[in-house]
Amino acid sequence: MTTVSARATGLTRRLAAGVALASIMAAGAMGAAEARQLVAAVATPSAETNRFWAASSAWHALDPALEGLVAHDPVTGEMTGDGLAESWEHNEDFTVWTFKLREGVQFHHGYGELTADDVVHSYMLHTREDAITPGVEQLRGAEVEALDRYTVQFTYPEPRLEKLFLHGGRTVMKIYSKAQFAQEGLEGYDERFAGTGHYQFVSRSPGRIFFESVDDHYSGITPDFTELELRFVDEPATKLAMLLSGEAQVADLPRELMADALNAGMDVAQSSRATMQTDIVFNGLYCESGDPACRTDLPWYDVRIREAINRALNREEMLEVLFPGGGADLLPRFAMVEGHEGYDPTLVERFPDEYAHDLDKVAALLEEANYPDGFADPIIPLVLTAVAGQPEIPLQTELAHHYLTAAGFEVEIREIDHAGVGALGRARELYMLNPIRNAPPRPSEVAFRAFYTNPGGPYQGWEDDWTSEKVAAMLGSIDLEERDQIAREIFNYLFEQYNDIPLFEVYTQVAINPEVVAGWQFPGVTSSGFSHWHMVEAVE
Amino acid sequence: MSKFFLVRFSEAIVALWAITVIVFALTHLSGSPVDALLPDDATPEQAQMLIEEWGLDRPLLVQYFTFLGNVLQGDFGDSLKWRGQTAMGVVLDHLPATLQLGSFAVLIGVVVAVPLGVLAAARKNSAIDTSANVLALLGQSIPNFWLGIILVWLFGVTLGWLPTSGRGGFSHMILPAIAMSWFQIAALTRLTRSAMLDVLDAEYIKLARIKGLGERAVVWKHALRNAAIVPLTYFGVLAGSILTGSVVIETVFAWPGIGWLAIEAIRGRDYPVVQSVVVVFAVIYILANLLVDLLYAYVDPRIRR
């Protein structure tokens, strides 16, 4: 009896030990399955700081953790009330904007609930004197008030119709925790800032940023990947190698390497909307009345030359060469976007005819304009530069050089770094044709301000009385129908003036490893194109 | 010896001062950081505000002496790209990565090149000598960025033996260190070989052989000890080229050292960081050469005269 009992006890012990071991192994296996790491190899950004307001361009590497007030639908890109602000309203003349915040949103690292005071605090941060985010001038000038715990109001002295654009994907202002600032100051943000995104910031080391997923996010969505690492890699071949070797699962490859990635079994995720418009600017046309910087002797001062240059380019061929894997379309009118003010479908219809590649027409226009003999300096200087986030620019310039030379233009390529182009523009001495982009495609009002009525602005060079008056009229109106009509007139005028060389609208593409990443739905509403990191879907 | 040291040290200080002038002038000649840092839609007022805030509107000479005064206190100002950090702080954050990689590359260079050079000289016109010459030729003619990419694809992607890039464990260092030391192996092998050939022809070596010393002792003990002076002088150059080579190699391998940092700072026109990087490069280079001069003088007393 004793023996049996002992045996039974031994058996029970072994069984118990076996069950325990199996449980540990199962738990371990579950743990391993739950801890999923996503490494994204991305281009080194132009700024690396936890102070969002101190970065001048596409600094979206903090997006997994930091949010703006207004969210975007991942598919349509439309602004939604799914983010920090669940609703908003403005008064009749668009001078007062009121945002109702979602209740129960928690800052990371235990810094408490998001309130209107955090929004006021964030506004103060992002409008400091050292703030250099794009669009900050449109953000400034408000009186910001917390009406109650979850309601915040911005009051401007003049109408701000495009206020939402500043708080959406473009985001001039991210929401930081006031409580953290009170406890730790800016140094606390530098060390480990608290945001409200689906991922929380863990640490930053040279060339890397680490995030981890938030389990109980207010959206109810938990990312498939528990750990996210952004690794900054400049050499495209190295990024491709990281992807193919399995060290990274996502890589923002230039288009010419995308085919190699696809051939090696990788996949492509693409933004649902075009992320940017590309264009070549006829710069140096600083020709508002009385402006001494206006040079009427420039060949491209003559609209016939501008038309000829536009018609000399074979855009379809350029599209095939620059974007062999797709993900780009022809752009009929720079700064014009469907759904934005002034969108005119007739320009889309007219474009294939009036901007068509037509060398006979080019020859006729040049003869009519007496080019090159009628010009003291017939040289067309084309700027060759590198623009962050648009690696195809140098090739695009070389292609333009090829087509223009073949059409009979005297063209010279001028190699200048992007900042150097900006310096010449600010000095109003940029008498050249330079590439430019509109990313993300701005609302028409914002685009007009940036590209056509910003004397001393760095990259655009179209300044004339007609455009300035029309833009001023649009900015002075709060009648939406009237504004739409004015914007339409402006687009038509610019189209007929051939005031620039519209090229392509480009979707953001990213290479993914299909063995790990099943897909990534992102709308393409940020300057870099990337957003919605929590939507990166893991393979089951 | 102390007079020799003082002269060399004074020369090093003058060189450092000259470098501060050159780096200040070059960074300012390359344009204003405002142009690189401001967004495309910035207004002229925004630009002016930053120019005043950063003191860029003051005369160049005033800016230089302010810069020099701050440099003497180790203060290069705040980084313009890595906001919230000092320029020197950013450099010091990245310096360990470069020193780690550079040291390993030097180690590989010495461990491979010196024995190879000695063997090539000791067995002149043999297969080893021919191999060493071919290796030296390849080493000096293959660009290190190209070699880096080939190594990444061969060992990182095709074979999957080593990580392709980034800084991590020991295995992360192997490929970039090889790419970085490749040229140095070639140069050091040739130097060692030619120095050894000279020494092996010397009378005292013949005497040692006549006295019945073993060939191993003759070559590795007596000949190498005397021949080592020539490669030793090369270490100053080696240290410098390891640093400058790091600019390319660190970019290819996404190795976050000061070479990578230099590229990023130049791209962003982050003057304070560019100046810090160059001065740190210069200090390391000058110190390495100073050390070599002193060692050389220690080993060969004729130099001190």
Interface residues (C-beta under 8 A of the other chain):
Chain A: A41 T44 S46 A47 E48 T49 N50 R51 A54 A55 S56 S57 E129 D130 I132 T133 P134 G135 V136 E137 L186 Y189 D190 S205 P206 G207 R208 R231 F232 V233 D234 E235 A237 T238 A241 M242 L244 S245 E247 D417 H418 A419 G420 G422 A423 R426 I436 R449 A450 N454 P455 G456 G457 P458 Y459
Chain B: G31 S32 D35 A36 L37 L38 P39 D40 D41 A42 T43 P44 Q46 A47 M49 L50 E53 K81 W82 R83 G84 Q85 D93 H94 A97 I149 V152 W153 G156 V157 G160 P163 T164 S165 G166 R167 T251 V252 F253 A254 P256 G257 W260 L261 I263 E264 R267 G268 R269
